[in-house]
Amino acid sequence: MSLIISTLLILAYTKSGSIDFHYRIAAILTLLISVPTYSATNAFYKRHSYLAGLLRLSLAWTFTLTCLSTISFITKSSELFSREVIISWALVGYAIQTPPYLLLHFLSRRYHERNSHHFNSLIIGSDGVALKLANKFIEQNQFPLVGVVSASPFEDAENSPLIVGELTQLRALITQHNIRRLYIALSLQDAQRIEALYIDLLDMNVDVVWIPDLDSMLLLNHSVSEVGGRPAIHLNESPLTSHPTAAFSKALMDRTIALTAIVFLSPLLVIVALAVKLSSPGPVLFKQQRHGWNGKIIQVLKFRSMKVHDDEHVQQASRHDTRVTRVGRFIRRTSLDELPQLFNVLHGDMALVGPRPHAVAHNDYYTDKIHAYMARHRIKPGITGLAQISGCRGETDTLEKMQKRVEIDLDYINNWSLWLDIKIIIKTPFTLISKDIY
């Protein structure tokens, strides 16, 4: 960041012979915005390829510039800055980041490879989890894995070349293969055996890592941390609380894009509002209570696409629903009816990307029928989402359709990142031609 900020100040000084106050403020804002942005996009994550890393670096820089532009637009201070300086800074700023990034990326990967490949490893396990873990290690090729030590008989153990022995042979295998790290892939029920193994191996000079078998549990954004000096396994945690810096970047991106979209789409919003008003008697906006983040009730806005009717018993729109007006059918088909939700995003009730919010009545109906249904509210609901770009759109007239949508929503929460949000936003326009939108 020091290179980027220095470049801005040098360009400003070269242009006018001094560094004006507004350029100093811009430098401070750049620092404040870039730190969470580069962190959220994992721009410096060593396991990315060089190309993926450069793309993320470009994304982080572009988002930083977008935030600065939005702030200058809102504060009406853009005329204070020289266009020549800003354009030059935008181009030079990315260029000067590239060489240090490539060098640091290269050195980091080389250091990691040199050190990790010095440790021969073994996995101790009692079922297929150990074999899955072994295959994952081999696929990632992070360190030399000697094989799996069976803690109890495996099914078809003789057919697996990964199994190198039994638990009774462990000490001999450690000495024979110069093992420096052991991974214990046993379940919580085997706590006594894990403790006995740990104590028994204290004199063997090996690193012992316990990887609990939690496959039988439905985990949500799980992670490991330290609480009060003790290791803590987070089985269920919202990404918005477990990654506060990234969550701040998401909120900043959401509101920035929402505000920009509202400004640029205001003529379209007015046209659609007039069309809805003229199509049938009733209000322009349709307001409905739905569940938001952590189950909080929010009021979601949409352009009204149906004739005014009794909404006491909530019923999903079907393909040939007679309640839908002619204008309503068009705006539903093109998803223009969703545009007022930009104001929900601006208010903070929703996000651009997240699980789609369902009517409260629908949630009450599905809660007892679909396992972990309400877990999809562990993140803010979105205008679009992973389920929508994956083909899960339209009426959920069967339990299986809703089950599939929930599975994808939970997958989104477990794998959430700012980069994933951006990819979903980019892909969303290409899903608007789906035949399931009505």
Buried (B, 14 or more C-beta within 10 A) or exposed (E): EEEBBEBBBBBBBEBEEEBBEBBBBBBEBBBEBBBBBBBBBBBBEBEBEEEBBBBBBBBBBEBBBBBBBBBBEEEEEBEBBBEEBBEBBBEBBBEBBEEEBBEEBEEBBEEEEEEBEEBBBBBBBBBBBBBEBBEEBEEEEBBBBBBBBBBEEBEEBEEBEBBBBBBEEBBEBBEEBEBBBBBBBBBEEBEEBBEEBEEEBEEBEBEBEBBBBBEEEEBBBBEEEEEEEEEEEBEEBBBBEBBEEBBBBBBBBBBBBBBBBBEEBEEEBEEBBEBBBEBBEBEBBBEBBBBBBEEEEBEBBBBBBBBEEEEEEBEEBEEEBEEBBEBBBBBBBEBBBBBBBBBBBBEBBBBBBBBBBBBBBBBEBBEEEBEBBBBBBBBBBBBBBBBBBBEBBBBBEEEEBBBBBBBBBBEBBEEBBBBEBBBBBEBBEEBBEBEEBB
